[in-house]
């Protein structure tokens, strides 16, 4: 194929190697079963574009998925495939009552 000086050359896209500390997060496009501790009773669920949050009947908040913007509430930007309890609420004596996930955010209504 001949090209003229102003044409951009089309080359196959090369995949960039993942950063060594980057976690692989499996993004499911369909519902999947999730193993939660047997004593947890889920009362609320909300899904963002790439993360999920649940509130238990006991007022605990668990989150998982893509956490790049801190939307999981674990005081970091880590991502995880496994539900993790948001320890900040426990430490502050707060109970989650409602949760709403946005595309890159999580809003939680809490009771003292």
N, C-alpha and C positions, 0 to 999 in steps of 0.2 A: 504494500500500500504506500503510495507516494503521499507526502504531506507538504504543504506550503509553509513558509516561515511563520505565519500567524496562527496556524492550527495547533491545538493542544494534542499531544500524543496520548492516546488511550491505552493504558496498561492495566493488566489485571490488578485488582485491589489486593494488597497483601495484608493479612491479619497481623496486628501488632501483638507482641507477646504480652500476656497479662502481668501486672505488677506482682512481685513475689508475695506481698502481704495482702493482696486483694482476695476476698473470699468469693467463692463461686456460689451464687444464689440461683436456685432453680425457680424460674418464673413459670407457673402453671397457667395455661390458658383455659383450664377446665377445673371443675371442683375436684378436690382430692381429700381423702380421709386424713385426719390429723390425730396423732396420739397425744392426749393431754393427761396429766395426772388424774387418777380415778376420782379423787375427792373434790375436783373442781366442778362446779356447776355454773355453766355459762349462762348469763342473763342478757348480754348485749354483744353484738358483733358489728364491725364496720370494716369495709375494705377500701383502701386507697388504690392508686394505679399500680403500685408495686409493694404494698405492705398491708398488713391486717392487724386489727386490734380486737381484743375481747375484754369484757368486764365480767367478773364472776359475781355470783350472788353475795359473796362476802366482801365485795367492793375492791377486789384486786384488779389491776390492769396488766394484761399480757400483750406483748406486741412481737411481730416478726416480719421479715421481708427485707426490702431494700432500705437502708438507713442513711444514705449519703448526706441528707440534710438534717440529721438528728431527729427525724420524725418518729423514731421508735421510742424516744424518751429515756435512753439508757446512758445519757451523758457522754455519748461518743457518736461517731458516724459509721459505726460498724453495721454490717448486714448479717442476718442470720436466718436460716431456714427453720429454726426451732423456736417455739414460743418462749419468751423470757419475761419474767415479772418485772414491772417497773418499780425498782427498789426505792426511788425517791419518794413515791407516795407512801410507802410503808414507813420509811424513816421519819416522815413529817406527820404521821398519824392521820393521813387523808384517805378517804374512801372514794373510789371512782363510782360515779352514778350513771354516767352516760359517756359515750365516745363516738366521735365522728371523724373519719379519715378523709382528707382531701387528697389531691394528687401528690403533694409532697409535704403534707402537714397532718397533724393529729390534734384534735381538740378534745379536751376531757373536762367534764363537769365533775367537781369533787365536793365532798362533804367533810367538814372538820369533825 
